[in-house]
Amino acid sequence: MYRKILNINIRSITVNDLLQQLHKGIVFTPNVDHLVKLQTDDAFYACYKQADWIICDSKIVGIALKFLGNPIAEVIPGASLFKEFYTYHKKSSDIKIFLLGAAEGIAKEAQVNINRKVGREIVVGAHSPSYGFEKNDTECSEIIDLINNSGANVLVVGVGAPKQEKWIIKYKDKMPAINIFFALGATIDFEAGNIKRAPLIFQKLCLEWLFRLLKEPRRLWKRYLIDDLPFIGLVIKQKFKLYRNPFS
């Protein structure tokens, strides 16, 4: 089942059902920032059209869906989804993960932490690319070789939206062994302990964005306090049937 919000369809599914059904495909986890970018970035929108699993990452988006009369079964933040995923597959020797993202050395730290928690080498490779790597064809080819030679069949890309989604769509066909592609933002940082997730009370009160803003004000103030504000007006437009997909 799907629920429409602005110009994308979000899958209405519980995390337990998702874990049972997720054997193949591209997983994107839209939040408010994604939905705003999807109104102006046609290349980003084209990437979303190719995703197999569009899962609601944000409680604010979940509230907006309720306001629109399209409630979803469960909000599943990307960081929570990944933890549930590797825990669910901790004894599944056929699941092998590669981590791509975060600052230098962070992905390796996440690899060590996850494998220690799971009790086996479920993460078989990790790499932190250089800043602007997506514009360097040589570096991208080297990264693809790393992934293909690792034996991984699950790829987690955490380099921020829309870069991560565009990279996956551009290069997915060059990684034939990868069955599941995750675009998961700061998840690798969370797993490494480099960035702390908001306390549970912030998550329950839909204030995880505020916690992150307080932790990283210089990087996030413009995104949260200016760039994402149009979301409210867009949702109200949809409520009153005034919204139009800019790319249709």
Buried (B, 14 or more C-beta within 10 A) or exposed (E): EEBEBBBBBBBBBEBEEBBEEBEEEBBBBBBBBBBBBBBEBEEBBEBBEEBEBBBBBBBBBBBBBEBBEBEBBBBBBBBBBBBBBBEBBBEEEEBBBBBBBBEEEBBBBBBEBBBEEBEEBBBBBBBBBEEEBBEEEEBBEBBEEBBBEBEBBBBBBBBEBBBBBBBBBEBBEEBEBBBBBBBBBBBBBBBBEBBEBBEEEBBEEBBBBBBBBEEBEEEBEEBBEEBBEBBEEBBBEBEEEEBEEEEE
